[in-house]
């Protein structure tokens, strides 16, 4: 596999409701809605991604049963789940606060850059990172 070209495409995020998740990721975090395709009466293929040059995205997967519902907002048992890189953490911190997004750990300066931890609408933890250039 070392001579192959691979890219991570999508990460599934279990959500309670497609439309509220789209509103949060697109209207609050500024992601792009890439696809919203109806698969059945209860299932949609919903993909969002951060604006910019990156290729990866999130597949917003609505919990389909009671077991999956227990995972909404706690897919990693309380650890940071996703890492979002930014070119301006101060701007994005203000945007998060303006939208009343919970900042779980305030911004700190680390060897690799500035970082803060926020919770999405379901409680999943994210690192927002402005890397040292």
C-alpha positions as CSV (number, residue, x, y, z in Angstrom):
1,X,0.0,0.0,0.0
2,X,3.0,2.4,0.3
3,X,2.9,3.2,-3.4
4,X,-0.8,4.0,-3.4
5,X,-2.4,7.4,-3.2
6,X,-5.0,7.6,-0.5
7,X,-7.1,10.4,1.0
8,X,-9.5,10.3,3.9
9,X,-12.8,11.3,2.4
10,X,-15.6,11.4,5.0
11,X,-16.1,11.0,8.7
12,X,-19.6,10.0,9.9
13,X,-21.1,12.2,12.7
14,X,-24.2,10.7,14.2
15,X,-26.9,13.4,14.6
16,X,-30.4,13.7,15.9
17,X,-31.8,15.6,13.0
18,X,-30.5,16.3,9.5
19,X,-31.8,19.9,9.2
20,X,-30.7,21.1,12.6
21,X,-27.2,19.6,11.9
22,X,-27.0,21.3,8.5
23,X,-28.0,24.6,10.1
24,X,-25.3,24.3,12.8
25,X,-22.5,23.2,10.5
26,X,-23.3,25.6,7.6
27,X,-24.8,28.6,9.4
28,X,-22.7,28.6,12.5
29,X,-19.4,27.0,11.5
30,X,-19.6,28.2,7.9
31,X,-19.2,24.8,6.3
32,X,-20.5,24.2,2.7
33,X,-23.4,21.8,2.1
34,X,-21.9,19.5,-0.6
35,X,-24.7,17.0,-0.9
36,X,-28.2,16.4,0.5
37,X,-29.7,13.4,-1.3
38,X,-32.9,11.6,-0.2
39,X,-32.1,7.8,0.1
40,X,-35.5,6.7,1.6
41,X,-38.3,8.1,3.6
42,X,-36.1,8.2,6.7
43,X,-32.5,8.3,5.3
44,X,-30.6,11.1,3.6
45,X,-27.0,11.3,2.3
46,X,-25.8,14.7,3.8
47,X,-22.3,15.8,3.3
48,X,-20.8,19.1,4.6
49,X,-17.2,20.3,4.5
50,X,-15.2,23.3,5.8
51,X,-14.8,26.0,3.2
52,X,-11.3,26.1,1.8
53,X,-8.8,23.9,0.1
54,X,-9.3,20.7,2.2
55,X,-10.9,17.6,0.7
56,X,-12.3,15.9,3.8
57,X,-15.9,16.3,5.0
58,X,-18.5,15.1,7.4
59,X,-21.3,12.7,6.6
60,X,-24.2,13.7,8.8
61,X,-25.8,10.4,9.7
62,X,-29.1,10.5,11.5
63,X,-29.4,8.0,14.4
64,X,-31.6,5.2,13.1
65,X,-32.3,3.4,16.4
66,X,-32.0,3.7,20.1
67,X,-28.5,2.4,20.3
68,X,-27.2,4.9,17.7
69,X,-29.1,7.7,19.6
70,X,-26.9,7.0,22.6
71,X,-23.9,7.9,20.5
72,X,-25.1,11.4,19.5
73,X,-22.7,13.9,21.0
74,X,-20.5,11.3,22.6
75,X,-18.9,9.4,19.7
76,X,-15.5,9.3,21.5
77,X,-16.5,9.0,25.1
78,X,-15.7,12.6,26.0
79,X,-12.4,13.0,24.1
80,X,-11.9,15.6,21.4
81,X,-13.4,14.1,18.3
82,X,-12.6,16.3,15.4
83,X,-9.8,18.8,14.6
84,X,-10.6,22.0,12.5
85,X,-7.7,24.1,11.3
86,X,-8.1,27.8,10.8
87,X,-6.2,30.7,9.4
88,X,-7.5,33.1,12.1
89,X,-8.5,31.6,15.5
90,X,-9.5,35.0,17.0
91,X,-12.0,35.6,14.2
92,X,-13.4,32.1,14.6
93,X,-13.5,32.3,18.4
94,X,-15.6,35.5,18.1
95,X,-17.9,33.8,15.6
96,X,-18.4,30.8,17.9
97,X,-19.2,33.1,20.9
98,X,-21.6,35.2,18.7
99,X,-23.5,32.0,18.0
100,X,-23.4,31.0,21.7
101,X,-21.3,27.9,20.9
102,X,-19.8,26.4,24.1
103,X,-16.1,27.0,24.4
104,X,-15.1,24.1,26.6
105,X,-11.4,25.1,27.0
106,X,-10.3,28.7,26.2
107,X,-7.6,29.4,23.7
108,X,-4.0,28.5,24.7
109,X,-0.7,28.9,23.0
110,X,1.0,25.6,22.3
111,X,4.3,24.7,20.5
112,X,2.2,23.8,17.4
113,X,0.0,26.9,17.5
114,X,-3.1,28.4,19.1
115,X,-5.9,26.0,20.1
116,X,-9.3,26.1,21.8
117,X,-11.9,23.4,22.4
118,X,-15.5,23.9,21.5
119,X,-18.6,21.6,21.6
120,X,-20.8,21.3,18.6
121,X,-24.6,21.4,18.9
122,X,-24.7,17.8,20.2
123,X,-21.7,18.0,22.6
124,X,-19.0,16.5,20.4
125,X,-15.7,18.1,21.2
126,X,-13.6,19.9,18.5
127,X,-10.1,21.3,18.6
128,X,-9.9,24.6,16.7
129,X,-6.3,25.1,15.7
130,X,-4.4,27.9,14.1
131,X,-1.1,26.2,13.4
132,X,2.3,28.0,13.6
133,X,3.4,29.0,10.2
